[in-house]
Amino acid sequence: MELALFDLDHTLIPFDSGSLFARFMSARGALDPGFEAQYLVHCQRYAEGRVDMVEMHRYTVGALARHPREALARWLEEFEAQLAPHVPQAARALVREHRDAGRLCALVTATTRFVAEPFAHALGLTEVLATEPAVDPEGRYTGEIVGVPCFREHKVAHVRAWLARRGLAWERFTRTWFYSDSANDLALLEAVSDPVVVDPDPRLHAVAIERGWPVLRLAPPEP
């Protein structure tokens, strides 16, 4: 039995999924005018390895609290319907290669679930491990997180819990892969038998060179 795990942002897609969703929502007047600029501040902190993921989630998901769940569901359907051109064929092929080999596959991302799932569908992934957004009694997103974010060392815990729910244990797999671009994912990269770095950030690239990890390029070349 073999297992293949995939990060999302800047790994299977060459951009930040939250930024694309924020632009989509801003175009519909669903976010405050200054939202995107502040969101980019959080993204910069993430790239530098100093983001507070709980604070970031409160800001990004909490901004949607004023919208009824039904309205968000309609927007998410519309968002998913336009994703196909944004998902590289190379990423689809990579996922398909692992699925065709009969491996258990999952997306493992710090992105909140309702943004991650449309991308998973576009990539052909049915299993999604993501940061779980809390809702209030009326079903509106509060910005809080259920449990811990699917981030850094918590990604390992999320994977183990997901496997346990399926009656599986990590130790039963003869080979395991994880694909990621970010040094924030070192804990999960170190936990698998086959770590693969994809279009890595400078910190992860240095680690990959030092440890002899393969470096994959999935992002389209610059024009």
Secondary structure as GFF3:
##gff-version 3
##sequence-region A 1 223
A	DSSP	beta_strand	2	6	.	.	.	ID=ss1
A	DSSP	alpha_helix	17	26	.	.	.	ID=ss2
A	DSSP	alpha_helix	35	47	.	.	.	ID=ss3
A	DSSP	alpha_helix	53	62	.	.	.	ID=ss4
A	DSSP	alpha_helix	69	81	.	.	.	ID=ss5
A	DSSP	three_ten_helix	84	86	.	.	.	ID=ss6
A	DSSP	alpha_helix	89	100	.	.	.	ID=ss7
A	DSSP	beta_strand	104	112	.	.	.	ID=ss8
A	DSSP	alpha_helix	113	123	.	.	.	ID=ss9
A	DSSP	beta_strand	128	131	.	.	.	ID=ss10
A	DSSP	beta_strand	133	135	.	.	.	ID=ss11
A	DSSP	beta_strand	141	145	.	.	.	ID=ss12
A	DSSP	alpha_helix	154	165	.	.	.	ID=ss13
A	DSSP	three_ten_helix	170	172	.	.	.	ID=ss14
A	DSSP	beta_strand	175	180	.	.	.	ID=ss15
A	DSSP	three_ten_helix	183	185	.	.	.	ID=ss16
A	DSSP	alpha_helix	186	191	.	.	.	ID=ss17
A	DSSP	beta_strand	194	198	.	.	.	ID=ss18
A	DSSP	alpha_helix	202	211	.	.	.	ID=ss19
A	DSSP	beta_strand	215	216	.	.	.	ID=ss20
###
